[in-house]
Amino acid sequence: MQDDLNQYLPLKAFQEKNKHLFETEGALRYLLRKRDENGLSASGAVLKMGSTSSSPLIMHEGKFAKWLDEQRV
């Protein structure tokens, strides 16, 4: 279970660790703004830590990688 918990990262840390995919935090935020339409929410890759619009988002690396792989055309 600890290994799985290590896959959860705050948004900024996720972006910095994956700069090869997201040069800026804004590039990642674009995907997150559309997460209900693009399936990112349903994938479980994004957790909202609270119920307000300003609540922080947490990313799960493994679930995001699976979602990204499924986006290939």
MOPAC internal coordinates of N, CA, C and O (Angstrom, degrees):
PM7 1SCF
backbone

  N    0.0000 0     0.00 0     0.00 0    0    0    0
  C    1.4437 1     0.00 0     0.00 0    1    0    0
  C    1.5290 1   110.86 1     0.00 0    2    1    0
  O    1.2310 1   120.08 1   144.52 1    3    2    1
  N    1.3243 1   117.46 1   -35.48 1    3    2    1
  C    1.4646 1   120.11 1   179.75 1    5    3    2
  C    1.5208 1   111.39 1   -60.90 1    6    5    3
  O    1.2310 1   120.36 1   141.59 1    7    6    5
  N    1.3487 1   116.92 1   -38.41 1    7    6    5
  C    1.4569 1   119.78 1   177.90 1    9    7    6
  C    1.5224 1   111.10 1   -60.12 1   10    9    7
  O    1.2310 1   120.60 1   138.86 1   11   10    9
  N    1.3333 1   116.47 1   -41.14 1   11   10    9
  C    1.4538 1   120.23 1   179.29 1   13   11   10
  C    1.5231 1   110.77 1   -66.06 1   14   13   11
  O    1.2310 1   120.00 1   140.02 1   15   14   13
  N    1.3193 1   117.60 1   -39.98 1   15   14   13
  C    1.4684 1   120.81 1   178.96 1   17   15   14
  C    1.5219 1   111.49 1   -64.64 1   18   17   15
  O    1.2310 1   120.32 1   148.89 1   19   18   17
  N    1.3118 1   117.00 1   -31.11 1   19   18   17
  C    1.4670 1   120.60 1   178.49 1   21   19   18
  C    1.5226 1   112.33 1   -68.67 1   22   21   19
  O    1.2310 1   120.15 1   164.85 1   23   22   21
  N    1.3288 1   117.32 1   -15.15 1   23   22   21
  C    1.4542 1   120.45 1   179.21 1   25   23   22
  C    1.5350 1   112.81 1   -82.25 1   26   25   23
  O    1.2310 1   120.09 1   168.88 1   27   26   25
  N    1.3339 1   117.44 1   -11.12 1   27   26   25
  C    1.4563 1   121.00 1   177.84 1   29   27   26
  C    1.5274 1   109.36 1   -85.91 1   30   29   27
  O    1.2310 1   121.17 1   -55.45 1   31   30   29
  N    1.3252 1   115.36 1   124.55 1   31   30   29
  C    1.4616 1   120.69 1  -178.46 1   33   31   30
  C    1.5194 1   110.49 1  -131.67 1   34   33   31
  O    1.2310 1   120.18 1   -36.17 1   35   34   33
  N    1.3316 1   117.25 1   143.83 1   35   34   33
  C    1.4629 1   119.69 1   171.05 1   37   35   34
  C    1.5279 1   109.11 1   -59.98 1   38   37   35
  O    1.2310 1   120.68 1   -25.90 1   39   38   37
  N    1.3032 1   116.30 1   154.10 1   39   38   37
  C    1.4608 1   122.03 1  -174.70 1   41   39   38
  C    1.5277 1   113.19 1   -51.75 1   42   41   39
  O    1.2310 1   119.89 1   130.55 1   43   42   41
  N    1.3169 1   117.82 1   -49.45 1   43   42   41
  C    1.4678 1   121.79 1  -177.91 1   45   43   42
  C    1.5282 1   110.96 1   -61.90 1   46   45   43
  O    1.2310 1   120.24 1   136.19 1   47   46   45
  N    1.3303 1   117.15 1   -43.81 1   47   46   45
  C    1.4688 1   121.02 1   179.36 1   49   47   46
  C    1.5262 1   110.78 1   -65.03 1   50   49   47
  O    1.2310 1   120.08 1   141.72 1   51   50   49
  N    1.3266 1   117.44 1   -38.28 1   51   50   49
  C    1.4581 1   121.58 1   178.09 1   53   51   50
  C    1.5275 1   110.26 1   -63.19 1   54   53   51
  O    1.2310 1   120.87 1   134.90 1   55   54   53
  N    1.3312 1   115.94 1   -45.10 1   55   54   53
  C    1.4636 1   120.28 1   179.74 1   57   55   54
  C    1.5213 1   111.13 1   -63.92 1   58   57   55
  O    1.2310 1   120.33 1   135.79 1   59   58   57
  N    1.3174 1   116.97 1   -44.21 1   59   58   57
  C    1.4730 1   120.14 1  -179.20 1   61   59   58
  C    1.5235 1   111.51 1   -64.65 1   62   61   59
  O    1.2310 1   120.22 1   141.87 1   63   62   61
  N    1.3206 1   117.18 1   -38.13 1   63   62   61
  C    1.4601 1   121.18 1   179.87 1   65   63   62
  C    1.5368 1   111.23 1   -70.59 1   66   65   63
  O    1.2310 1   120.81 1   155.90 1   67   66   65
  N    1.3362 1   116.05 1   -24.10 1   67   66   65
  C    1.4598 1   120.91 1  -175.84 1   69   67   66
  C    1.5264 1   112.04 1  -118.78 1   70   69   67
  O    1.2310 1   120.76 1  -138.38 1   71   70   69
  N    1.3260 1   116.15 1    41.62 1   71   70   69
  C    1.4660 1   120.53 1  -179.35 1   73   71   70
  C    1.5181 1   112.45 1   -61.67 1   74   73   71
  O    1.2310 1   120.21 1   157.81 1   75   74   73
  N    1.3055 1   117.20 1   -22.19 1   75   74   73
  C    1.4655 1   119.69 1   176.33 1   77   75   74
  C    1.5315 1   111.15 1   -66.22 1   78   77   75
  O    1.2310 1   120.21 1   159.51 1   79   78   77
  N    1.3346 1   117.21 1   -20.49 1   79   78   77
  C    1.4628 1   121.72 1   176.62 1   81   79   78
  C    1.5224 1   112.26 1  -101.68 1   82   81   79
  O    1.2310 1   120.81 1   144.08 1   83   82   81
  N    1.3377 1   116.06 1   -35.92 1   83   82   81
  C    1.4533 1   122.03 1  -174.68 1   85   83   82
  C    1.5186 1   109.54 1  -130.55 1   86   85   83
  O    1.2310 1   120.90 1   -80.77 1   87   86   85
  N    1.3198 1   115.89 1    99.23 1   87   86   85
  C    1.4617 1   120.05 1  -178.57 1   89   87   86
  C    1.5272 1   111.01 1   -62.61 1   90   89   87
  O    1.2310 1   120.85 1   146.14 1   91   90   89
  N    1.3284 1   115.99 1   -33.86 1   91   90   89
  C    1.4615 1   120.53 1   179.62 1   93   91   90
  C    1.5290 1   109.82 1  -128.78 1   94   93   91
  O    1.2310 1   120.80 1   -20.22 1   95   94   93
  N    1.3121 1   116.08 1   159.78 1   95   94   93
  C    1.4632 1   120.22 1   175.73 1   97   95   94
  C    1.5251 1   109.68 1   -63.85 1   98   97   95
  O    1.2310 1   120.26 1   149.06 1   99   98   97
  N    1.3293 1   117.11 1   -30.94 1   99   98   97
  C    1.4620 1   121.31 1   178.85 1  101   99   98
  C    1.5172 1   113.21 1   -61.31 1  102  101   99
  O    1.2310 1   120.34 1   144.39 1  103  102  101
  N    1.3172 1   116.95 1   -35.61 1  103  102  101
  C    1.4682 1   120.96 1   178.09 1  105  103  102
  C    1.5252 1   110.75 1   -63.28 1  106  105  103
  O    1.2310 1   120.40 1   139.49 1  107  106  105
  N    1.3136 1   116.83 1   -40.51 1  107  106  105
  C    1.4635 1   121.38 1   177.00 1  109  107  106
  C    1.5253 1   110.28 1   -70.89 1  110  109  107
  O    1.2310 1   120.48 1   138.25 1  111  110  109
  N    1.3119 1   116.68 1   -41.75 1  111  110  109
  C    1.4699 1   120.32 1   179.65 1  113  111  110
  C    1.5264 1   112.06 1   -60.61 1  114  113  111
  O    1.2310 1   120.02 1   148.49 1  115  114  113
  N    1.3266 1   117.56 1   -31.51 1  115  114  113
  C    1.4608 1   120.46 1   176.29 1  117  115  114
  C    1.5319 1   110.25 1   -59.17 1  118  117  115
  O    1.2310 1   120.34 1   132.39 1  119  118  117
  N    1.3289 1   116.96 1   -47.61 1  119  118  117
  C    1.4723 1   120.50 1   177.51 1  121  119  118
  C    1.5215 1   111.07 1   -61.54 1  122  121  119
  O    1.2310 1   120.77 1   141.86 1  123  122  121
  N    1.3268 1   116.13 1   -38.14 1  123  122  121
  C    1.4580 1   120.36 1  -177.22 1  125  123  122
  C    1.5266 1   112.10 1   -70.77 1  126  125  123
  O    1.2310 1   120.05 1   146.30 1  127  126  125
  N    1.3286 1   117.51 1   -33.70 1  127  126  125
  C    1.4667 1   119.78 1   177.58 1  129  127  126
  C    1.5273 1   110.99 1   -62.84 1  130  129  127
  O    1.2310 1   120.40 1   150.05 1  131  130  129
  N    1.3197 1   116.85 1   -29.95 1  131  130  129
  C    1.4687 1   122.59 1  -178.56 1  133  131  130
  C    1.5276 1   112.35 1  -103.26 1  134  133  131
  O    1.2310 1   120.03 1  -161.92 1  135  134  133
  N    1.3329 1   117.55 1    18.08 1  135  134  133
  C    1.4675 1   120.78 1  -171.06 1  137  135  134
  C    1.5245 1   114.13 1   -61.40 1  138  137  135
  O    1.2310 1   119.63 1   150.47 1  139  138  137
  N    1.3392 1   118.31 1   -29.53 1  139  138  137
  C    1.4633 1   119.19 1   177.86 1  141  139  138
  C    1.5238 1   111.20 1   -73.43 1  142  141  139
  O    1.2310 1   120.18 1   147.48 1  143  142  141
  N    1.3343 1   117.25 1   -32.52 1  143  142  141
  C    1.4654 1   120.82 1   179.96 1  145  143  142
  C    1.5281 1   112.94 1   -82.69 1  146  145  143
  O    1.2310 1   119.97 1   146.27 1  147  146  145
  N    1.3358 1   117.67 1   -33.73 1  147  146  145
  C    1.4717 1   119.32 1  -174.51 1  149  147  146
  C    1.5290 1   113.67 1   -92.84 1  150  149  147
  O    1.2310 1   120.14 1  -179.17 1  151  150  149
  N    1.3288 1   117.34 1     0.83 1  151  150  149
  C    1.4560 1   120.73 1   176.24 1  153  151  150
  C    1.5183 1   115.11 1    88.67 1  154  153  151
  O    1.2310 1   120.30 1   179.64 1  155  154  153
  N    1.3156 1   117.04 1    -0.36 1  155  154  153
  C    1.4636 1   120.12 1  -178.92 1  157  155  154
  C    1.5279 1   111.15 1   -65.33 1  158  157  155
  O    1.2310 1   119.97 1   142.09 1  159  158  157
  N    1.3286 1   117.66 1   -37.91 1  159  158  157
  C    1.4770 1   120.35 1   177.02 1  161  159  158
  C    1.5161 1   110.97 1   -63.96 1  162  161  159
  O    1.2310 1   120.88 1   132.51 1  163  162  161
  N    1.3273 1   115.93 1   -47.49 1  163  162  161
  C    1.4630 1   120.73 1  -177.90 1  165  163  162
  C    1.5286 1   112.20 1   -63.39 1  166  165  163
  O    1.2310 1   120.29 1   155.37 1  167  166  165
  N    1.3238 1   117.05 1   -24.63 1  167  166  165
  C    1.4680 1   120.73 1  -178.43 1  169  167  166
  C    1.5254 1   112.63 1   -72.34 1  170  169  167
  O    1.2310 1   120.40 1   161.73 1  171  170  169
  N    1.3229 1   116.85 1   -18.27 1  171  170  169
  C    1.4599 1   120.71 1  -177.01 1  173  171  170
  C    1.5167 1   113.20 1    83.42 1  174  173  171
  O    1.2310 1   120.25 1  -172.53 1  175  174  173
  N    1.3234 1   117.13 1     7.47 1  175  174  173
  C    1.4638 1   121.19 1  -177.92 1  177  175  174
  C    1.5191 1   113.27 1   -77.53 1  178  177  175
  O    1.2310 1   120.37 1   164.70 1  179  178  177
  N    1.3325 1   116.89 1   -15.30 1  179  178  177
  C    1.4596 1   120.91 1  -176.87 1  181  179  178
  C    1.5235 1   109.46 1  -124.34 1  182  181  179
  O    1.2310 1   120.86 1   -51.98 1  183  182  181
  N    1.3183 1   115.97 1   128.02 1  183  182  181
  C    1.4613 1   121.49 1   174.48 1  185  183  182
  C    1.5126 1   108.32 1  -116.88 1  186  185  183
  O    1.2310 1   120.87 1   -45.88 1  187  186  185
  N    1.3241 1   115.93 1   134.12 1  187  186  185
  C    1.4573 1   120.85 1   174.90 1  189  187  186
  C    1.5195 1   106.93 1   -99.25 1  190  189  187
  O    1.2310 1   120.53 1   -58.98 1  191  190  189
  N    1.3156 1   116.58 1   121.02 1  191  190  189
  C    1.4612 1   122.19 1  -174.87 1  193  191  190
  C    1.5312 1   110.78 1   -91.60 1  194  193  191
  O    1.2310 1   121.01 1  -113.31 1  195  194  193
  N    1.3118 1   115.68 1    66.69 1  195  194  193
  C    1.4570 1   122.10 1   179.88 1  197  195  194
  C    1.5100 1   109.76 1   144.30 1  198  197  195
  O    1.2310 1   120.87 1     1.27 1  199  198  197
  N    1.3257 1   115.95 1  -178.73 1  199  198  197
  C    1.4610 1   119.17 1  -175.22 1  201  199  198
  C    1.5252 1   113.77 1  -114.92 1  202  201  199
  O    1.2310 1   119.73 1  -177.78 1  203  202  201
  N    1.3200 1   118.11 1     2.22 1  203  202  201
  C    1.4588 1   120.10 1   179.50 1  205  203  202
  C    1.5219 1   110.32 1   -96.86 1  206  205  203
  O    1.2310 1   121.01 1   -16.26 1  207  206  205
  N    1.3192 1   115.68 1   163.74 1  207  206  205
  C    1.4662 1   119.16 1  -179.70 1  209  207  206
  C    1.5229 1   112.41 1   -66.24 1  210  209  207
  O    1.2310 1   120.10 1   159.53 1  211  210  209
  N    1.3147 1   117.41 1   -20.47 1  211  210  209
  C    1.4646 1   120.40 1   179.68 1  213  211  210
  C    1.5327 1   112.77 1   -95.83 1  214  213  211
  O    1.2310 1   120.11 1  -174.15 1  215  214  213
  N    1.3247 1   117.40 1     5.85 1  215  214  213
  C    1.4659 1   120.62 1   179.08 1  217  215  214
  C    1.5249 1   109.84 1   -64.50 1  218  217  215
  O    1.2310 1   120.23 1   -39.63 1  219  218  217
  N    1.3302 1   117.17 1   140.37 1  219  218  217
  C    1.4720 1   119.69 1  -177.98 1  221  219  218
  C    1.5240 1   112.39 1   -68.56 1  222  221  219
  O    1.2310 1   121.35 1   -28.01 1  223  222  221
  N    1.3234 1   115.02 1   151.99 1  223  222  221
  C    1.4542 1   122.27 1   176.48 1  225  223  222
  C    1.5282 1   109.10 1  -103.96 1  226  225  223
  O    1.2310 1   121.18 1   -36.93 1  227  226  225
  N    1.3140 1   115.36 1   143.07 1  227  226  225
  C    1.4589 1   123.29 1   178.12 1  229  227  226
  C    1.5303 1   106.92 1  -120.44 1  230  229  227
  O    1.2310 1   120.75 1   -44.23 1  231  230  229
  N    1.3303 1   116.17 1   135.77 1  231  230  229
  C    1.4583 1   121.52 1  -178.62 1  233  231  230
  C    1.5321 1   110.75 1  -105.43 1  234  233  231
  O    1.2310 1   120.44 1   -38.77 1  235  234  233
  N    1.3128 1   116.76 1   141.23 1  235  234  233
  C    1.4668 1   122.65 1   174.53 1  237  235  234
  C    1.5284 1   107.34 1  -105.05 1  238  237  235
  O    1.2310 1   120.74 1   -64.57 1  239  238  237
  N    1.3197 1   116.20 1   115.43 1  239  238  237
  C    1.4677 1   120.92 1  -173.55 1  241  239  238
  C    1.5245 1   113.52 1   -59.68 1  242  241  239
  O    1.2310 1   120.10 1   131.93 1  243  242  241
  N    1.3024 1   117.41 1   -48.07 1  243  242  241
  C    1.4589 1   120.79 1  -176.70 1  245  243  242
  C    1.5174 1   112.65 1   -64.32 1  246  245  243
  O    1.2310 1   120.56 1   136.25 1  247  246  245
  N    1.3232 1   116.54 1   -43.75 1  247  246  245
  C    1.4624 1   120.58 1  -179.96 1  249  247  246
  C    1.5258 1   110.58 1   -69.51 1  250  249  247
  O    1.2310 1   120.18 1   145.13 1  251  250  249
  N    1.3313 1   117.26 1   -34.87 1  251  250  249
  C    1.4558 1   119.51 1   176.46 1  253  251  250
  C    1.5250 1   110.09 1   -65.75 1  254  253  251
  O    1.2310 1   120.10 1   136.95 1  255  254  253
  N    1.3221 1   117.42 1   -43.05 1  255  254  253
  C    1.4685 1   121.23 1   179.59 1  257  255  254
  C    1.5283 1   110.48 1   -60.61 1  258  257  255
  O    1.2310 1   120.39 1   138.55 1  259  258  257
  N    1.3157 1   116.86 1   -41.45 1  259  258  257
  C    1.4770 1   120.59 1   178.38 1  261  259  258
  C    1.5218 1   109.68 1   -63.95 1  262  261  259
  O    1.2310 1   120.03 1   134.16 1  263  262  261
  N    1.3410 1   117.54 1   -45.84 1  263  262  261
  C    1.4691 1   121.24 1   178.50 1  265  263  262
  C    1.5320 1   110.06 1   -59.47 1  266  265  263
  O    1.2310 1   120.39 1   133.65 1  267  266  265
  N    1.3230 1   116.85 1   -46.35 1  267  266  265
  C    1.4538 1   121.11 1  -178.86 1  269  267  266
  C    1.5246 1   111.76 1   -60.55 1  270  269  267
  O    1.2310 1   120.70 1   137.84 1  271  270  269
  N    1.3293 1   116.27 1   -42.16 1  271  270  269
  C    1.4525 1   121.42 1   179.13 1  273  271  270
  C    1.5345 1   110.93 1   -62.47 1  274  273  271
  O    1.2310 1   120.38 1   144.51 1  275  274  273
  N    1.3304 1   116.87 1   -35.49 1  275  274  273
  C    1.4668 1   121.48 1  -179.50 1  277  275  274
  C    1.5367 1   111.92 1   -73.32 1  278  277  275
  O    1.2310 1   119.84 1   168.08 1  279  278  277
  N    1.3437 1   117.90 1   -11.92 1  279  278  277
  C    1.4632 1   121.10 1  -179.17 1  281  279  278
  C    1.5010 1   113.19 1   -84.28 1  282  281  279
  O    1.2310 1   120.19 1   171.13 1  283  282  281
  N    1.3246 1   117.25 1    -8.87 1  283  282  281
  C    1.4691 1   120.17 1  -179.74 1  285  283  282
  C    1.5134 1   110.40 1   -62.35 1  286  285  283
  O    1.2310 1   121.57 1   -41.83 1  287  286  285
  N    1.3116 1   114.60 1   138.17 1  287  286  285
  C    1.4683 1   121.14 1  -179.41 1  289  287  286
  C    1.5039 1   110.23 1   -96.34 1  290  289  287
  O    1.2310 1   120.10 1   180.00 1  291  290  289

